Amino acid sequence: MRCAVGAGANAVRRLGSFSGTGLGVEVAHRAPVSLEPSCRALGGVRFASLKAVRNRMRSIGSIGKITKAMKMVAAAKLRGTQARQDMSRPFAASVRQFFGMLPAENLSADLKSVASEHKRRLLVVVTSDRGLCGSVNTNVSRLVRHVLPTSGTGTSADGIENAIMVIGDKGRDALQRTSAKFFTTTFRDVFKTPVSFPQTVVIAEEILAQNPDQIIIFYNRFKSAISQLPTQQPLLGLQLLMENASVFDRYEFDSDMDSSQVLVDLFEFEVATQLYGALLENSTSEQAARMSAMDNASTNAAEMLGKLTLQYNRERQAVITTELVEIVAGASALEK
């Protein structure tokens, strides 16, 4: 079996000029022209293809090991954050229930007065510092954009001036291009260590220092390991709370402080507890989303590795078959 057909019979002859000593003739032969790739060249291509497939299999195998390890780490962190979140939920719910005693009709009227008096609203955006956790950060950023005005002035159609406080690098990166001028404060590395209440108090003090008339906390609420709900939780400002303080007149205060000072302390406690609950909810959602994302990545890596293994075996079998054909063809040629 021949792999290349030569065309050596064809030649290009160039006649030289006559000279005094005789006729000079120069004949130049072209090299054989290959009509198809040689078997050796074809084998080289296949060997190169085998090497590329093998290298890709190694890289995908390494990535699969990394994603599997990240899934295990996220699962371990999820158990810890979920336990702390379950313990914090009753406290946050009790505070919401306490302030829920304010008359809803009065609060609605007061919220409308906030818009008419051109008051200030602070949007507290809770995101993660790291990626590879699905769409939890994207969903929160999208929810914030729906609240922000499209005019770019920072003032909504209802007359409220908006400001943004971002917790987490991913939220800052997502909103910086369109809403950086609304930023007041940015916190990073909040989730580098487990979320604690003293750590939350520092952020709550920064919120209170800006003295907003309304606070909205944006975060991911944990529902299950595969479901996280982007949530916006509004909090009343201190001024609105003081205007409705009469509802607490039926309570007796044992301390020397008057009811207004007690209400101020309760408001600060409300901001800290609600923010603490939001941080824990978002941290739990982040770990759950990362565990799910890394599980999907590990599954995809295993499937791709299986396909590449099948391709590698086919290529290797083709190379072996080609070599056997060459050996048989060489033996047949020697016998002739």
N, C-alpha and C positions, 0 to 999 in steps of 0.2 A: 504494500500500500504506500503510494507516494503522496507526500503532503504538499509538494510544490512542483509546478511544471515550469521548466526553464524555456527560455526563448533565445538560446544562445546561437541558433542558426542565422538569425537576422543580424546583419552588421551594417555599419555605415562606412562606406569607402570614400576616402578623399584622395583624388589623384594629385600627385605633385607635378610640378612644372618640369619641362624637359631642361636638361642641363648638358653641358659639353661632355660629361663623363657618362651619360646614359639616362635612362628613364627611371626616375625615383617614384615609387608607389608607397603610400602610407595607409595602412588598413587599421581601423580602430573598431574593436568589438565591444558592444554594450554588455553589462552584467546581466545575468539571467533575471527575467522579470517574473515576480511571484504573482500568480493569479489569485491566491488566497493565503491567509495567514498560515505560517508554518506551524507544525505541531508543537515545536519547542516554544515559539512565541505565545501560542495559545496556552500552553502549560504555564508559562511565566505569568500571564494575566490571571490565570486561575489561582496560582500561588499567591499573587498579590491580593486578589480578592479574598482568599482564605485568611490572610494576615489581617486585612481590614475588618473582616467579620469577627475574627478572634479578639482583636483589640476592642471592638465595640461591645462584644459580650463581656469582656473584663470591666469596662467602664460602667455598663448597665448593672452588672452584678455588684459593683462597689456602691453605686447609687442606691440600689435596692437594700443593701445592708444599712446604709445611712438612714434611709427613710423608715426602715423597720425599727432602728434604735430610737429615732425621734418619736415614733409612735408609742414606744414603750415609756419613754420619758414623759410625754404628754399625758399618757394614761395615769402615771403615778402622780403627776402634778394635779390632774383633774380630781383624783380622789381627795387630795388635801384641800383644794379650793372649794370643792363642792361641800365638804364637811363644814368649813367655816361659813360658807354662804347659807347653808341650812340653819346654822345657829344664829346668823344675823337677821334673817328674814322676820322673825317675830318682833324684834326691836324696831325695825323700820316700819312694819305694819302698825305697831302700836302708836308710833309717833304720827303716822298718817291718819290713824283713826282719831287721835286727840285733836289734831287741827281740822279734821273733817267735821267737827261740831260747829264750825263757823257757818252762818246762814249762807246757803248757796246763792240766793237771790242778791244778797248784799255784795258778795264777792263778784258776781257777774257785773253789777253796776260799777264796782270799783275798778275792775279790769278795763271797762270801757273808759273810765276816767283817766286811766293810765295813758291810753292812746290819745285822748283829747288834750292832755297836758304835755305831750311829747316827752314821755319818760324813757327810761333806759332798760333794755332787756339783755341779760347776759346768757349766752349759750355755752354751756359746759359740755364739751365733746370728749367722751371717754373712748379711747382706742388703745391698741397695743403698740409696743415698741418694736416688735418683730413681726415678720411676715410668715408665709407658709401656713396660714390658718384659714384658708378658704376665703369667703366673701364677707366676713364679719365686719372688717374695717370699711370695705366699700359700701355696705348697706347703711352703716351709720353716717358716713360722709354724704351719701345720697339723700338721707333723711334731713340732714342739716341744710343741704342746698335747697330743699323744698321750702324751708322756713325762711331762708335768707331772701332779701329782695333782689330782683333781677336788674334793678336800675344801677346798682353799683355805688350808691350813695351811702348805704348802711341804714337808711331809714325805710321802714316798710310802708306799704300803702296805708296802713292804719295809723301812721305817725310815730311808731315806736322806733327808737334808735337801737340798733343791734351791735353787740360786741361778742367776741368769741374767745373763750379760754379752752385751750387744747391740752388734753392729757394723753401723751403717747406720740411717738414719732410718726406713725403711719397716718394718723389723723392730720398732723401738721403737713405732711407731704401731699396728702390728697386735697387739702383745702388751700394750700399756700398759693397756688397759681391763680385762683379766682377770688379768694377771700382773705389774702394776707393782710390787707389794710384794716380788717376788722379785728385782728388778733390783739389781745391785751397781754396775755401771759401764756407761756407754753411750758408744760412740765414733761420731763423725760425720765426714763429709768424708774418709773413708779412701780412697775411690775417686776423689776429685777430681783426683788425680795418679796416674800409673801406679804400681801396687803395687810396693814395694821391700822388700828384706829388712831394712834398718835400721828402716824404718817398722813392720814386723811385730814386730821385737824389742821395741819399746816396748809393744805390746799383749801380747806374751808375758810380759814382766816384770810387767805388771799381773795376768795370770793366775796367775803363780807367787807373787805377793805375797799372794794370797788363800789359798794353801796348801790347795787342794782335795784330797780323797782320790781323786776320779775326775773326769775331764774328758771331755765329749762335745762335739764340734764339729759344728754343723749348717750345711750349705751345699748349693749346687747343683753337682753334678758334671756337667761338660760332656761330652756324648756326640757330638752333632753340631749343626749349625746350627739344626735344628728339634727337637732332643731334649735336655732337661736333666733330670737325675735328682736329686731331693732326697735327701740322704745324711746320715746321722749316723755320725760316726767317733769311737769311744771311745778315750781315752788313759788309761793307768794313772797313778795318783798316785805321787808320789815314795816314799811309805811302802811301798806294795806292791812297788815296784821294788827297794827296799833289802832287803825281806824275801826276795826271790828272787835276791839278788846272787850267791849261791854258784855259780850256773851260769856266771859269768864267771871263776871262780877258775883255770880252765885257761889263761887268757891272762896274759902277762907285761906289766907296766907299766914303761916305761922312765923315766918321770918320777919325781920324789920324792914325788908325791902317792900316797896309798893308793887302793885300788880304790873305796872308798866315795865319795871326792871326785870321782874320774873318773866314777863313775856319776851323781853329781849333775849334773856338767857335761853328760854325755850326755843326761840327762833334759831339761835346759833346752834343749839343742839340738834334741831331738825335738819339744818343744812348739813351738819357733819354726819348724822346717821344716814340720811338719804344718799349722800355722796359715798359713804362707806359701803352701803348696800349696792350702789351702782358699780363701784369698783370691783367688788367681789363677783357680782353677776357677770360683768364683762370679762374678768379674768377667767372665770369658769367657762364662759362661752368660748374664749380664745383657745383654751386647752382642749375643749371638746372638738372645736372645729379643726384644730391642728391634728388631733388624733385621727379624726375622720379623713382629713386630707392626706396624711401620711399613710394611712391604711390603703386608700385608693392608689396612691403613688406606688406603694409596694406591690399591690396587685397588678398594676400596669407594667411594672418592671419585670415581674415574673412572667407575664404573658409575652412581653417583647423578648425576653430571654429565651423562652420556649420557641418562638418563631425564628430567632437567630440561630438557635441550636439546630433546628431542622434545616435551615438554609446552609449552615456550615457543613452538616453531614452530606447534603446533596452535592455541594461544591467539592468536598473531599472525595466523594464517590466518583464524581466526574473526572477528577485528576487521576485517580487510581485506574479507572477504565481506560483513559487515554494512554497512560504509561503501559498498560498491558497490551493495548493495540499496537503500540510502537515496538514492543518486544516481539510480538508475534510477526509483525511485518518484517522486522530485521532478520528474524530466524528464517522466514520464507525466502528472503532475498539471498541469504547465504546458501540455502539448499539449492537454489538455481545456479 
